[in-house]
Amino acid sequence: MKKRRKIKLRSSVVLNMLDKVSKFFEMALAALILLVVAIKIFDVIFIVLDWDLAILTMEIENILSLIFTLVIGIEFTRMLFRHTPETVLDVLLFVIARQMIILAEGSVNMLLGVIAIAGIFAVKKYLVDAKEYRDAELILDEVDADDDSGDSAS
């Protein structure tokens, strides 16, 4: 006769490490955005003072596009090792936000982006039970094959 028992596996060390590394990269990118904004403030001051001095010659849209691409990559990797609906929605949220901020092709596209983001937040709030997936335990079914002869091997 076969017995079924459930084995509960907590988050492994590797998953915790990947999560910490991805959070570190997100914080580093946030700090980089603040640094770029601070530098661009000085560039604007130099332009207003009519000084021909540019600290950062790259346009802010290009910098934000690169940073958003990196953030989407980080969220995508997090989605790959977490496997939760919440992380998939986070990736979609960042992709839509990137399209809205970087491309900004018109008011109709902006409105559609806002509606899409509102829809994602509604799905996250009402359809995805985040508590079920957050800090969830991975449950695997293990089949114990006992001999029919009554031998118990353990």
C-alpha positions in Angstrom: 0.0 0.0 0.0 1.3 3.5 -0.8 1.2 6.3 1.7 1.1 9.9 0.7 2.6 12.5 3.0 3.3 16.1 2.4 6.8 17.5 2.8 6.9 21.2 3.6 10.0 22.9 2.2 10.7 26.4 3.3 12.3 29.0 1.0 15.8 27.7 0.3 19.0 29.6 0.9 19.4 30.2 -2.9 16.0 31.8 -3.2 16.6 34.0 -0.3 20.0 35.0 -1.7 18.4 35.8 -5.1 15.7 37.8 -3.5 18.3 39.8 -1.5 20.5 40.4 -4.6 17.5 41.6 -6.6 16.4 44.0 -3.9 20.0 45.3 -3.6 20.0 46.0 -7.4 16.7 47.8 -7.1 18.0 50.0 -4.3 21.2 50.7 -6.4 19.1 51.7 -9.4 16.9 53.9 -7.2 20.0 55.6 -5.9 21.3 56.0 -9.4 18.0 57.7 -10.5 18.4 60.1 -7.6 21.9 60.9 -8.6 20.9 61.5 -12.2 18.1 63.8 -11.2 20.5 65.8 -8.9 23.0 66.1 -11.7 20.2 67.2 -14.1 19.1 69.8 -11.6 22.6 71.3 -11.8 22.5 71.1 -15.6 19.2 73.1 -15.6 20.8 75.7 -13.2 23.7 76.1 -15.6 21.4 76.5 -18.6 19.4 79.2 -16.7 22.6 81.0 -15.8 23.6 80.8 -19.4 26.8 78.9 -18.6 28.0 76.6 -21.3 28.6 73.7 -18.9 26.9 70.4 -19.1 27.7 67.7 -16.5 25.6 65.0 -18.0 25.1 65.2 -21.7 22.8 62.2 -22.1 19.1 63.1 -22.2 17.0 62.2 -19.1 14.6 60.1 -21.3 17.4 57.9 -22.5 18.7 57.4 -19.0 15.2 56.6 -17.7 14.7 54.2 -20.6 17.9 52.3 -19.7 17.1 52.2 -16.0 13.5 51.1 -16.6 14.9 48.3 -18.8 17.2 47.2 -16.0 14.3 47.3 -13.5 12.1 45.2 -15.8 15.0 42.8 -16.1 15.3 42.5 -12.3 11.5 42.1 -11.9 11.6 39.4 -14.6 14.3 37.4 -12.9 12.3 37.7 -9.6 9.3 36.4 -11.4 11.3 33.4 -12.7 12.3 32.3 -9.2 9.2 33.2 -7.3 6.5 31.9 -9.6 3.7 34.0 -8.1 0.9 35.9 -9.9 2.0 39.0 -7.9 5.4 39.1 -9.6 3.9 38.6 -13.0 1.6 41.6 -12.4 4.7 43.6 -11.1 6.5 42.9 -14.4 3.4 44.0 -16.4 3.1 47.1 -14.2 6.7 48.2 -14.9 6.4 47.5 -18.6 3.3 49.6 -18.9 4.8 52.4 -16.8 7.9 52.4 -19.0 5.8 52.7 -22.1 3.9 55.6 -20.6 6.9 57.5 -19.3 9.4 56.9 -22.1 7.2 57.0 -25.2 4.3 59.2 -24.2 2.8 59.1 -27.6 -0.4 60.9 -26.9 -3.3 61.5 -24.6 -5.2 58.4 -25.7 -2.3 56.1 -25.1 -1.7 57.8 -21.8 -5.3 57.2 -20.8 -5.1 53.6 -21.9 -1.9 53.2 -19.8 -3.6 54.7 -16.8 -6.6 52.4 -17.2 -4.2 49.4 -17.6 -2.3 50.3 -14.4 -5.6 50.8 -12.6 -6.7 47.3 -13.8 -3.5 45.7 -12.6 -3.9 47.3 -9.2 -7.5 46.1 -9.1 -6.5 42.6 -10.0 -3.8 42.6 -7.3 -6.2 43.8 -4.7 -9.3 41.8 -5.5 -8.2 38.7 -7.5 -4.7 37.8 -6.3 -4.6 36.6 -2.7 -1.1 37.9 -1.9 -1.0 36.4 1.5 -1.4 32.9 0.0 1.7 33.4 -2.2 3.8 35.6 0.0 6.1 33.5 2.3 4.3 30.4 1.0 5.6 27.0 1.6 6.3 24.8 -1.3 4.4 21.6 -0.8 5.5 18.5 -2.6 3.8 15.2 -2.6 6.1 12.4 -1.8 5.0 8.8 -2.4 6.4 6.3 0.0 6.5 2.9 -1.7 6.1 0.3 1.0 6.5 -3.3 0.1 3.3 -5.4 0.1 5.2 -8.0 2.1 5.1 -5.8 5.2 8.7 -4.9 5.3 9.2 -1.4 6.6 12.3 0.2 5.3 13.4 3.4 6.9 
